[in-house]
């Protein structure tokens, strides 16, 4: 599994408009092959927004990076200072902490 953290700031768009955009995009994101989960982020106090994606493997992540959906995100005029970072996970402690939360199963 891989974790991708994407963050950005809003420019020239209201929070309500952004929320509507997210709701429109969510079904297309959910349909991405190899996506385990996507958590949408918002911190209005710092004008920081983004996503935490969990990908099955590197090939699923790389396929997403080549999609029109991802290109639309990184080139969107109202989403600025965008960063995308990819992290591996530590399997052993993750298995312990995930197992400790049966509601996550």
C-alpha positions in Angstrom: 0.0 0.0 0.0 1.0 3.6 -0.6 -0.3 6.8 0.9 -0.5 10.0 -1.3 -1.0 13.3 0.5 -2.2 16.2 -1.8 -2.5 19.7 -0.3 -3.3 23.1 -1.8 -4.9 26.4 -1.0 -8.0 27.9 -2.5 -7.8 31.1 -4.6 -10.7 33.0 -6.1 -13.3 30.4 -5.0 -15.6 30.2 -2.0 -15.6 27.3 0.4 -19.2 26.5 -0.7 -18.1 26.4 -4.4 -15.2 24.2 -3.4 -17.5 21.8 -1.5 -19.7 21.6 -4.6 -16.7 20.8 -6.8 -15.6 18.0 -4.4 -19.1 16.5 -4.4 -19.0 16.5 -8.2 -15.6 14.9 -8.3 -16.1 12.3 -5.6 -17.8 9.6 -7.7 -15.0 9.7 -10.3 -12.4 9.5 -7.6 -14.2 6.6 -5.9 -14.2 4.7 -9.3 -10.4 4.8 -9.6 -9.0 1.3 -9.9 -6.7 0.4 -6.9 -8.0 3.2 -4.7 -8.6 1.9 -1.2 -9.8 5.2 0.4 -9.7 8.9 -0.1 -10.1 11.2 2.9 -10.9 14.8 1.9 -9.1 17.5 4.1 -10.1 21.0 5.1 -8.5 23.6 7.4 -10.3 26.9 6.8 -8.1 28.6 9.4 -5.0 28.2 7.2 -6.9 27.9 3.8 -5.4 24.4 3.4 -7.3 21.7 1.7 -6.5 18.4 0.1 -6.8 14.6 0.1 -5.2 11.6 1.7 -5.4 8.7 -0.8 -4.6 5.1 0.1 -3.5 3.1 -3.0 -3.3 -0.6 -3.4 0.1 -0.4 -5.1 2.4 1.8 -7.1 0.9 0.9 -10.4 -2.6 2.1 -9.2 -1.0 5.4 -8.0 0.9 5.9 -11.2 -2.2 5.2 -13.3 -4.1 7.8 -11.3 -1.3 10.4 -11.9 -1.8 9.9 -15.7 -5.5 10.5 -15.6 -7.4 13.5 -16.8 -8.9 13.7 -13.3 -5.5 14.3 -11.7 -4.4 16.7 -14.4 -7.6 18.7 -13.8 -6.7 18.8 -10.1 -3.1 20.0 -10.6 -4.0 22.6 -13.3 -7.2 23.9 -11.7 -6.9 27.7 -11.5 -8.5 27.9 -8.1 -6.2 25.4 -6.4 -2.8 26.9 -5.8 0.4 25.9 -4.1 -0.5 22.2 -4.7 1.9 19.6 -3.4 1.7 15.8 -3.8 3.8 13.5 -1.7 3.8 9.7 -1.7 4.6 7.6 1.4 5.1 3.9 1.9 3.7 2.5 5.1 5.2 0.6 8.0 3.3 -2.7 7.7 3.9 -4.2 11.2 2.7 -1.2 13.4 0.0 -0.4 10.9 -1.4 -3.9 11.2 -1.5 -3.5 15.0 -3.2 -0.1 15.0 -5.7 -1.0 12.3 -6.6 -4.2 14.1 -7.2 -2.1 17.3 -10.1 -0.3 15.5 -12.7 -2.8 14.6 -15.0 -0.1 13.3 -12.5 0.6 10.5 -12.9 -3.0 9.1 
